[in-house]
Amino acid sequence: MLRAGTLAFLSQYAQFAVWLLMPFFLVTARGLSPSAGGLVFVLTPLATALAAPLGGVLTDRIGPRWPLRIGLALEAAGLLAIGGLTEATSIGLVGGAMAMVGFGAGLFQVPNLALMMAAFPPAQQGAAGGLAFLGRTLGSAVGVQATALLFAARLPRDGFLAAFHAAFLAAGLVCVLGALLALLPPRPPAPPGPSSR
């Protein structure tokens, strides 16, 4: 349960770099109009929406652990790819990296929630959902603050692109940490106590 909540926190922390900084990259660095930038930007949530049902199907068929691991790996790869974008990068590659982040996040969310729900008895499923939401909400809040602070610290000295790259490298590494944590084997169940014998 604690690991699933931590993974939700790390994934949400990492992906909020997209929500915070990509509009500025698309409109300022790439010079897209707000309308065109919005069309590219929508690839991230669209990919999340498309991947979530697939995450559910895979969870039903093979269990939650591999879909959530693959999802985190895709999200991390997309964030690190965004961290290497320049003004000359083709818009197709920009959109592909953004879609990869969204697809990975969507693939991750359903199996991770399934793990958390399975850790609670049926009468406490509401508490499980609340804890999952808490992990995602804290990840969003902390992620946007940390990313903004890092970006703002680098911007005056190094300029937009260097600050942008640093922020996405940091976000990608946070997601890599989550992917590595997800690779750890599950903890064995605790032996029954004296009262259950």
ChimeraX attribute file (.defattr): number of C-alpha atoms within 10 A of each C-alpha:
attribute: neighborCount
match mode: 1-to-1
recipient: residues
	/A:1	17
	/A:2	12
	/A:3	17
	/A:4	25
	/A:5	21
	/A:6	18
	/A:7	27
	/A:8	27
	/A:9	25
	/A:10	27
	/A:11	32
	/A:12	26
	/A:13	27
	/A:14	32
	/A:15	29
	/A:16	21
	/A:17	27
	/A:18	22
	/A:19	14
	/A:20	14
	/A:21	17
	/A:22	21
	/A:23	18
	/A:24	17
	/A:25	19
	/A:26	21
	/A:27	16
	/A:28	15
	/A:29	15
	/A:30	17
	/A:31	13
	/A:32	17
	/A:33	12
	/A:34	15
	/A:35	10
	/A:36	12
	/A:37	19
	/A:38	14
	/A:39	11
	/A:40	21
	/A:41	21
	/A:42	14
	/A:43	20
	/A:44	24
	/A:45	18
	/A:46	14
	/A:47	20
	/A:48	21
	/A:49	16
	/A:50	14
	/A:51	21
	/A:52	21
	/A:53	14
	/A:54	17
	/A:55	28
	/A:56	21
	/A:57	15
	/A:58	19
	/A:59	21
	/A:60	12
	/A:61	9
	/A:62	10
	/A:63	16
	/A:64	22
	/A:65	19
	/A:66	17
	/A:67	24
	/A:68	30
	/A:69	22
	/A:70	18
	/A:71	27
	/A:72	30
	/A:73	25
	/A:74	25
	/A:75	32
	/A:76	30
	/A:77	20
	/A:78	24
	/A:79	31
	/A:80	23
	/A:81	21
	/A:82	27
	/A:83	22
	/A:84	16
	/A:85	19
	/A:86	16
	/A:87	13
	/A:88	8
	/A:89	11
	/A:90	12
	/A:91	15
	/A:92	10
	/A:93	13
	/A:94	20
	/A:95	18
	/A:96	18
	/A:97	24
	/A:98	26
	/A:99	24
	/A:100	25
	/A:101	33
	/A:102	30
	/A:103	28
	/A:104	30
	/A:105	32
	/A:106	28
	/A:107	30
	/A:108	32
	/A:109	27
	/A:110	23
	/A:111	27
	/A:112	27
	/A:113	22
	/A:114	20
	/A:115	20
	/A:116	21
	/A:117	21
	/A:118	13
	/A:119	14
	/A:120	15
	/A:121	10
	/A:122	10
	/A:123	8
	/A:124	12
	/A:125	15
	/A:126	12
	/A:127	14
	/A:128	23
	/A:129	16
	/A:130	12
	/A:131	20
	/A:132	25
	/A:133	16
	/A:134	15
	/A:135	22
	/A:136	21
	/A:137	16
	/A:138	16
	/A:139	24
	/A:140	23
	/A:141	14
	/A:142	17
	/A:143	24
	/A:144	22
	/A:145	16
	/A:146	18
	/A:147	25
	/A:148	17
	/A:149	13
	/A:150	17
	/A:151	24
	/A:152	16
	/A:153	12
	/A:154	18
	/A:155	16
	/A:156	10
	/A:157	10
	/A:158	12
	/A:159	12
	/A:160	17
	/A:161	19
	/A:162	16
	/A:163	22
	/A:164	28
	/A:165	21
	/A:166	18
	/A:167	27
	/A:168	30
	/A:169	21
	/A:170	19
	/A:171	29
	/A:172	28
	/A:173	17
	/A:174	20
	/A:175	28
	/A:176	23
	/A:177	17
	/A:178	24
	/A:179	23
	/A:180	12
	/A:181	15
	/A:182	22
	/A:183	12
	/A:184	9
	/A:185	8
	/A:186	9
	/A:187	7
	/A:188	6
	/A:189	6
	/A:190	6
	/A:191	7
	/A:192	8
	/A:193	7
	/A:194	6
	/A:195	5
	/A:196	6
	/A:197	5
